[in-house]
């Protein structure tokens, strides 16, 4: 959040009246000067000329189409900024590898389209292009390559709600359970400590006429924990459950912080299988956002992991600006008010020691404990790690941000991946500090079984204790430092979920 800054703010009415070209004119001129003239920076007595440019623009689909100069209609005509598909043909293609897939938009083809539309506006409907992009003067920007997809809006607010709706609607129609049973289980479910801020609301009684409620984070939370809420009630032969499991596999690759070439190829297969099954079960629920996901395998090979380009943090910053507008209650010149308040906040964040604050943050109570007050088997590993005796004191905390990563007691991380893609987990039991050195004390957990029906691992915890250095051993050995909810990893997960009241 501290790395996000406001470049310009404008009213929607002014954007409609004057257009984005006029609104963004000053910003485009500034970036153009950075591209051509640059800035002189003195480093250790040496003057260096630094240049900068615009890499990508992250936005939802409507804003991306407006910035890129595409049609802003998703219910007819050309609805995609990546290819030439028409709305009526969305359900005909579920993978870019299918023969006859609509032509992709390229730089050359798009330039021809914009030139033709500039001469004859009636061609707009034929090409799905309205005008030249407002950012076209920038050397590094092009509408076909600088507007990556936003997996937050496409997946968390597009595909996931559709899959949840189709799955729950189908299971209820098959009389596997009723809506009241699902809501009761949802309210009684014990969410993990990392999900407590995003506990999803209950499904309204008007379902399935109404959509799945909640924010993007809440829908994601419900989607990930759905298997533990109702998995014991659902037969393994259910096609609706198969749709859910396919979506789980697909989305884990889409939201992965790092991906391999083989995973990208596998993603294309998963998307094809998922969309094929979705069209069989509920073709009427297939939307343009589902189509956009068919481009993800190719786009991930261009942009890398799409999670790094999503709008989640920007949406959070928008919420901060909305809260400022509501709290100040001054709407005479709301743009000026928000700009001034935001600038004061940035001055505060970058003043004094705050700007150069280190990567270590501890916002919870710090307790001093003697090493020999820890479990007996942990005495020697901790003393050996910190190079002290068991009679000395260490600082113990419940959580801390170390090297930009949040660590907390009871968190579980993927420490390594063995042959056959079998993960090795590390369960944190203590977060300790001695003489400015941090250590994570815990135990290894090995996968004893993969539960396909729950899309989760059953684990066995090792009896030996380990103390790892955050940001070194952990991050270097991990292929996917991804926090796993302990509710998904307990050995008796099946027994626990079967014991839930119906």
C-alpha angles and dihedrals in degrees: 000000000000090000093058117092133182114244099178140345125205137170118252090235090058092048090053092045101044103019132232092279090067096037093052097038095104093045092049091049092051093050090046090056090050089052096050109021102021126184131287112235125185114218118178091339094310119115113220130182111227123196130197139185143177115277106179140342117227115205142131118273097266093051093043091053091048093049092044094047095244127139111281096215123103100179101066143017121006107358101169130077091198101054143011097255120140126224094248091056098050095106094049096072127047100164137034089229093066114110112253094026109160116268116273119240110253131184093254095045093046092050089053091050095049091047091051093047090049088059097039119020091193088074090067092092091048094055103025089235124121103179146329115299118265088231095049094108089069112096095220098044128089127162093231098050108025101056106074121187120267109231091193094064096030097047111017093041098026121029099024096054089047093051092045091050095047093044097048093041091051095046091048091048089052088052094239087138139334128248093255091057091052093049091047091052091046091054093046095045116112106226120205121260092258092054099049092096091055104042106158121237122244120271112261119246089243089071130155089029088056125058129247106283128223141062124296091265092049092051089049090050092050092047094052095047098039092099092059094045100053106358094108091057097050120085115232090235094064114122090206090057090047088056090052093049092048089052091049091055092044095049095047089063093043092053096039114123089223132019138189129223091251091053090053090053090047090050090058090055092047093049091050093049093044095050092045091055092042090054090051094051102035116359090166090065094057107115136181089263088063088053093050089060090063087070094052099091092056094039092051089057087054103040102021122228106004092213088078090060101044125119099235096110093039090053088052090053090049087055090054090053091048090052090051091052092050096045097048093047092203112127101160090102104001095171092056091046094052092045092051095045092046092049091051090052092051091049089053093048092049098042125105118333094344093079094054097036114144128246094260117095127169115182098167135075114292114215127193113220136171115250092232089058088069120085111298095243089055097056099085098039091053095044091047092048095051095035095236140108126272089247094066127094128249131189115248124196134175094227142357141175107237122177090349094304123109114228124186138172111271092023116135123210134189100247099178143343119233128206110300092034092279109158126223113210131207117209114203114223101164135019105205138179132193125177092344093311119119127210136180113219118198148106137272119250121203126203111250096175141000111227105211094187091056097033088228142109127248108217141199116210118223118236094222119092124227133191114207132187111240112237096017119056093015099048095037095051097040117091093191111015091204123157111236121204111241090220087069095050108047115125094232096045093130094050091047094052093045089055093057112112116255 
